[in-house]
Amino acid sequence: MTRSRQRSAQTEEIARKLEIVLAELASLRILLAAHGISTPRPLDEDYLTVQRFAVMNHISPEAVLSRIRRGKLRAEKRGGRWWVKCTVCTA
């Protein structure tokens, strides 16, 4: 397997694990709310992690960060991580 294919496979695996973590986080928010415990507002559904955006658009995470820095992508930083505003994302 070539290095780029390995990186692509690793990125896809990370994206799958991230989706699981996000689903678990949503479940925890529901449980906390049921017990009257407030949590910070979640990101809108139209935000993606840099890694997920990269996988969906067949580019590297570094290219995504570069586009954010140059102002080509709208994004916001929360909790030390960049979240890409996704108005029209390809799947």
N, C-alpha and C positions, 0 to 999 in steps of 0.2 A: 504494500500500500504506500502511495506517495505521501510525502509530508503534508501537502495541501489537503489531501483526502483525509488523513488522520486528524488534522486540525478541524476540518469540516465536521467529521464524525464526533469529535470531542465537543465542538460548539453545539451541535444538535443535541447531544446528550445533556449538556448543561442546560439548554433551553427546555428540554423535557422535565428535568428535575426542578427547574425554576417554576414551571407551570404547576407542578405538584405542590411546591412550597406555597405559591400564591393561593392555591385552592385551600390549603390547610389554614393559611392566615385568614382567609375570608370566613372559614368555619369558626375560627377562634374569635373573630370580631362579633359574630352572631352570638356565640356563647357569652362573651363578656357583656354585650348589650342586654342580653336576657337577664343578667344579674345586676344591671344598672351601672356597669363600669363603662365609662366613655373611652374611646380610642381616637387617635388622630384620624382626620378624614382620609379615606383612601384616594389614591390617584384615580383620575377618570379612566374609563376603559380605553380611551384613545391614546394612552401612553404606553410605550413599550420600553423594555430595558435595551440598552445599547446592543447587548448580545442577541436578543431576540430580533431586533430590527435588522441587524446585520445578517442573520440567518435568513430572514424573510426576503431580504433584498439581494442576497448572494454577494455580499461585500464583507470585508473584514471589520471587526469591531474598531480597529485603529482608523479605518476609513470613515466610520461613523463619527468617531470623536473628532477627527479632522474637520469634517463637515460642520459639526457643532461649533467648533472654534472659529471657523470661517463665517459662521452665520448662515450657512446653507440649510441647516436643519434647526427647527425650533425644539428646544429641550429645556428641562429644568433639573436642577440638582436637588435631591432630597436624600437625607441620611447618608451623604457622601457618595451617592450614585447618580449618574445621569439617567434621565427618563426622556425618551424622544416623543415629542408631540406628533401623533400620527393621524393626519387628516385623510390621507389616501395611502394606505399601506398595501403592498402586494402580498399575496399569500403563497 
